[in-house]
Amino acid sequence: MRTATGLRAVLILLTGAIAACSDASVPTGPRPSAPDAIVASGQLDKKTVKTRSDVQIVRATGDILAAVNAYRDLLGPLNPNTAGEKVEGRREINWDGVPAMFTDNDLFPSNFFNVNSPRGVLFSTNGFGFRTSSNGYTDVNGAYTDEFNTFSPQKLFVARGSTIIDVQFVVAGSNTPALSTGFGSVFADVGRAHSTTIEYFDANGRSLLTITAPRRSDPRGLSFAGAVFPSPVVARVRITAGDTPVDATTIDNVHGAGKKFDIVATDDFIYGEPHAIN
């Protein structure tokens, strides 16, 4: 655990973030203006905001805005949703601009955010597809009413038939393999410790790091986890969102009797600008 002085140093490094953005790159939401604002808000998990082998790790639960803004600031300014490699900065996906034809069904294209709206990511899963939802997946299972809250209203994202989402980086709008400095995600309704993770891989497929999203601390049920490396080394990340996929016959059962199921959705993805592998 860091000392109070060491923690404050980390918090100072993490301040001054850019506000949340929509899929049209329009900033929304408040942002903290000083280190003391972050500390006073009490949103950062002081035990898990740390540096490990030069990797900055940010984790939070509850009111996660300060932590998300801090993570954004580590990555740099927001880049536009256009093709081509930018010199620095970050890209974001918040799902809310996904058109109706790809919402509330299992038709979401795995290359949507490289072709339709270029942001340099390709998705894959060992399930049968992906689903962006505008209603918290209540059309899949009515028991999910009030199960999943959102960080940036109103849409969420999951893999179908699996809890695994693989994210491969490419130069935006191309098939050129790329590397990023880091990746973070907002999660909705993490109910079990260690059920939800992000694993980072280099260009050779070697695992660099695995971090866990903290279990939700309040009824709002939002968590955040992300890591930033000192240089672009991340070619792919694997998100494991909970231990049970969204399904018509399965309900979230973390505390009740019987077999436990932790069903988790994702919200905003935030990651460093993808740079071509030299």
C-alpha positions as CSV (number, residue, x, y, z in Angstrom):
1,M,0.0,0.0,0.0
2,R,1.2,3.5,-0.8
3,T,1.9,6.0,2.0
4,A,-0.3,9.1,2.1
5,T,2.5,11.1,0.4
6,G,2.9,8.5,-2.3
7,L,-0.8,8.3,-2.9
8,R,-1.1,12.1,-3.2
9,A,1.7,12.0,-5.8
10,V,-0.3,9.5,-7.8
11,L,-3.4,11.6,-7.5
12,I,-1.6,14.7,-8.6
13,L,-0.4,12.8,-11.7
14,L,-4.0,11.7,-12.4
15,T,-5.7,15.1,-12.3
16,G,-7.0,17.5,-14.9
17,A,-9.1,15.1,-17.0
18,I,-11.1,15.7,-20.2
19,A,-14.9,15.3,-19.7
20,A,-17.0,12.4,-21.0
21,C,-17.7,12.3,-24.7
22,S,-20.5,11.0,-26.8
23,D,-20.1,9.1,-30.0
24,A,-20.2,12.4,-31.8
25,S,-17.1,13.5,-29.7
26,V,-19.2,16.1,-27.8
27,P,-17.9,16.5,-24.2
28,T,-20.4,15.9,-21.5
29,G,-20.4,15.7,-17.7
30,P,-18.4,17.5,-15.0
31,R,-14.7,17.0,-14.3
32,P,-12.6,17.5,-11.2
33,S,-10.3,20.5,-11.3
34,A,-7.7,19.7,-8.6
35,P,-6.2,16.8,-6.7
36,D,-8.1,17.7,-3.6
37,A,-11.4,17.4,-5.6
38,I,-10.5,13.8,-6.4
39,V,-9.6,13.0,-2.8
40,A,-12.6,14.7,-1.4
41,S,-15.0,12.9,-3.7
42,G,-13.8,9.6,-2.3
43,Q,-14.2,7.8,-5.6
44,L,-10.7,6.3,-6.1
45,D,-10.0,3.0,-4.4
46,K,-6.8,4.1,-2.5
47,K,-5.6,0.5,-2.2
48,T,-5.7,-0.1,-6.0
49,V,-4.6,3.2,-7.5
50,K,-1.0,2.2,-8.0
51,T,2.0,2.0,-10.2
52,R,3.3,-1.6,-11.0
53,S,6.5,-1.9,-13.0
54,D,5.8,1.5,-14.6
55,V,2.2,0.6,-15.4
56,Q,-0.4,3.0,-14.0
57,I,-3.5,1.1,-12.8
58,V,-6.8,2.9,-12.0
59,R,-9.7,1.1,-10.4
60,A,-12.8,2.5,-8.8
61,T,-16.4,1.7,-7.9
62,G,-19.4,3.7,-6.9
63,D,-19.4,7.2,-8.3
64,I,-16.6,6.5,-10.8
65,L,-16.5,9.9,-12.7
66,A,-13.3,11.1,-11.0
67,A,-11.5,7.9,-11.7
68,V,-12.6,7.8,-15.3
69,N,-11.5,11.4,-15.8
70,A,-8.2,10.7,-14.2
71,Y,-7.7,7.7,-16.5
72,R,-8.5,9.9,-19.6
73,D,-5.9,12.4,-18.5
74,L,-3.2,9.7,-18.3
75,L,-3.9,8.8,-22.0
76,G,-4.1,12.3,-23.3
77,P,-6.6,14.4,-25.3
78,L,-9.6,12.9,-27.1
79,N,-9.1,12.4,-30.8
80,P,-11.8,12.7,-33.4
81,N,-13.6,9.6,-34.8
82,T,-11.7,9.7,-38.1
83,A,-9.4,7.3,-40.0
84,G,-5.7,7.5,-39.7
85,E,-3.1,7.5,-36.9
86,K,-3.0,10.4,-34.6
87,V,0.3,11.5,-32.9
88,E,-1.0,11.1,-29.4
89,G,-4.1,11.0,-27.3
90,R,-7.0,8.6,-26.8
91,R,-10.1,7.2,-28.4
92,E,-13.4,6.4,-26.7
93,I,-16.5,4.3,-27.4
94,N,-19.7,4.9,-25.4
95,W,-22.2,2.9,-27.6
96,D,-24.8,5.7,-27.6
97,G,-24.3,6.6,-31.2
98,V,-24.8,3.0,-32.5
99,P,-27.7,3.2,-35.0
100,A,-31.1,1.6,-34.3
101,M,-30.4,-1.1,-36.9
102,F,-27.6,-2.5,-34.7
103,T,-29.3,-1.9,-31.3
104,D,-31.4,-4.3,-29.3
105,N,-30.5,-7.2,-31.6
106,D,-27.5,-9.5,-32.1
107,L,-26.4,-7.8,-35.4
108,F,-23.7,-5.5,-34.1
109,P,-20.8,-5.7,-36.5
110,S,-17.5,-6.6,-35.0
111,N,-15.7,-4.0,-37.1
112,F,-18.2,-1.2,-36.6
113,F,-15.7,1.0,-34.8
114,N,-13.1,0.7,-37.5
115,V,-15.3,0.9,-40.6
116,N,-18.5,2.8,-39.7
117,S,-16.9,5.1,-37.1
118,P,-13.1,4.7,-37.3
119,R,-11.6,4.3,-33.9
120,G,-9.1,1.5,-34.5
121,V,-10.6,-1.5,-32.8
122,L,-11.9,-4.9,-34.0
123,F,-14.0,-7.1,-31.7
124,S,-14.2,-10.9,-31.5
125,T,-15.7,-13.4,-29.1
126,N,-16.0,-17.2,-28.6
127,G,-19.8,-16.6,-28.3
128,F,-22.2,-16.0,-31.3
129,G,-22.2,-12.2,-31.5
130,F,-22.5,-8.9,-29.8
131,R,-25.5,-6.9,-28.6
132,T,-25.8,-3.2,-27.9
133,S,-28.9,-2.5,-25.7
134,S,-30.9,0.6,-25.1
135,N,-33.1,-1.0,-22.4
136,G,-30.7,-2.8,-20.1
137,Y,-31.3,-6.1,-21.9
138,T,-34.9,-6.3,-20.6
139,D,-36.0,-7.4,-24.0
140,V,-33.7,-10.5,-23.6
141,N,-34.9,-11.2,-20.0
142,G,-37.6,-9.2,-18.2
143,A,-35.9,-10.1,-14.9
144,Y,-33.1,-7.7,-15.8
145,T,-35.3,-4.7,-15.0
146,D,-33.1,-2.2,-13.0
147,E,-30.2,-4.7,-13.1
148,F,-27.8,-2.6,-15.2
149,N,-27.2,1.1,-14.8
150,T,-25.2,3.2,-17.4
151,F,-22.3,5.6,-17.1
152,S,-23.1,7.4,-20.3
153,P,-26.8,6.9,-21.0
154,Q,-28.4,5.0,-22.4
155,K,-26.7,2.0,-24.2
156,L,-24.6,-0.9,-23.0
157,F,-22.6,-3.6,-24.7
158,V,-22.1,-7.4,-24.2
159,A,-21.0,-10.5,-26.0
160,R,-23.7,-13.0,-26.7
161,G,-23.2,-16.6,-25.6
162,S,-20.0,-15.7,-23.8
163,T,-18.6,-13.3,-21.2
164,I,-15.4,-12.7,-23.4
165,I,-14.8,-9.7,-25.6
166,D,-11.5,-9.5,-27.4
167,V,-10.4,-6.1,-28.6
168,Q,-7.7,-6.0,-31.2
169,F,-6.0,-2.6,-32.1
170,V,-5.5,-1.5,-35.7
171,V,-4.7,1.9,-37.2
172,A,-8.1,3.6,-37.3
173,G,-9.9,2.8,-40.6
174,S,-7.4,0.2,-41.8
175,N,-6.3,-3.4,-41.3
176,T,-2.8,-2.4,-40.1
177,P,-2.0,-4.0,-36.7
178,A,-1.4,-1.4,-34.1
179,L,-0.3,-1.0,-30.5
180,S,-1.9,1.1,-27.7
181,T,-0.6,2.5,-24.4
182,G,-3.6,1.2,-22.5
183,F,-7.3,0.3,-22.2
184,G,-10.0,0.8,-19.6
185,S,-13.6,0.0,-19.3
186,V,-16.7,0.9,-17.3
187,F,-18.6,-2.1,-16.1
188,A,-22.2,-2.4,-14.9
189,D,-23.2,-4.7,-12.0
190,V,-20.0,-6.4,-11.0
191,G,-21.3,-8.5,-8.1
192,R,-18.4,-11.0,-7.4
193,A,-14.8,-10.3,-6.7
194,H,-12.5,-11.5,-9.6
195,S,-15.4,-12.2,-11.9
196,T,-14.5,-9.3,-14.2
197,T,-11.1,-8.8,-15.6
198,I,-9.1,-7.1,-18.4
199,E,-6.0,-8.9,-19.7
200,Y,-3.4,-7.1,-21.8
201,F,-1.4,-8.8,-24.6
202,D,1.6,-7.7,-26.7
203,A,2.1,-8.2,-30.4
204,N,3.5,-11.7,-29.9
205,G,0.4,-12.8,-27.9
206,R,2.3,-12.7,-24.6
207,S,0.2,-11.7,-21.5
208,L,1.5,-8.5,-20.0
209,L,-0.9,-7.9,-17.2
210,T,-4.3,-8.8,-15.8
211,I,-6.4,-6.4,-13.7
212,T,-9.7,-7.0,-12.0
213,A,-12.7,-4.7,-11.9
214,P,-13.8,-4.0,-8.3
215,R,-17.1,-5.4,-7.0
216,R,-19.8,-2.8,-7.0
217,S,-20.0,-0.8,-3.8
218,D,-23.6,0.6,-4.1
219,P,-26.9,0.0,-5.8
220,R,-25.9,2.1,-8.8
221,G,-23.5,-0.7,-9.5
222,L,-20.8,0.9,-11.7
223,S,-17.1,-0.1,-11.6
224,F,-14.1,1.0,-13.6
225,A,-10.7,-0.6,-14.4
226,G,-7.9,0.4,-16.7
227,A,-4.1,0.3,-17.1
228,V,-1.7,2.6,-18.9
229,F,1.7,1.4,-20.0
230,P,4.7,3.7,-20.4
231,S,4.8,3.1,-24.2
232,P,2.5,1.6,-26.9
233,V,2.9,-2.2,-26.2
234,V,-0.7,-3.5,-26.1
235,A,-1.9,-5.2,-29.3
236,R,-5.0,-6.8,-27.8
237,V,-7.0,-6.9,-24.6
238,R,-9.4,-9.6,-23.4
239,I,-12.4,-8.5,-21.3
240,T,-14.1,-11.1,-19.2
241,A,-17.3,-9.5,-18.1
242,G,-18.7,-11.5,-15.3
243,D,-19.0,-15.3,-15.1
244,T,-22.4,-15.8,-16.9
245,P,-23.6,-14.2,-20.2
246,V,-26.8,-12.3,-20.7
247,D,-29.4,-14.9,-21.5
248,A,-33.2,-15.4,-21.6
249,T,-33.2,-18.1,-19.0
250,T,-30.5,-16.9,-16.5
251,I,-30.7,-14.2,-13.9
252,D,-28.0,-12.5,-11.8
253,N,-27.8,-14.4,-8.6
254,V,-24.9,-13.2,-6.5
255,H,-26.3,-13.3,-3.0
256,G,-29.4,-15.6,-3.3
257,A,-29.7,-19.3,-2.6
258,G,-28.4,-21.8,-5.1
259,K,-25.7,-21.6,-7.8
260,K,-24.2,-18.1,-8.1
261,F,-24.3,-16.1,-11.4
262,D,-22.7,-12.8,-12.0
263,I,-24.0,-11.1,-15.1
264,V,-22.0,-8.0,-16.1
265,A,-22.4,-5.5,-18.9
266,T,-19.9,-3.0,-20.3
267,D,-20.2,0.7,-20.9
268,D,-17.5,3.2,-22.0
269,F,-14.3,1.8,-23.5
270,I,-11.3,4.3,-23.2
271,Y,-7.9,3.5,-24.8
272,G,-4.7,5.0,-26.1
273,E,-4.5,6.0,-29.8
274,P,-3.6,2.9,-31.8
275,H,-0.1,3.2,-33.5
276,A,1.1,1.1,-36.3
277,I,3.5,-1.7,-35.4
278,N,6.9,-0.8,-36.8
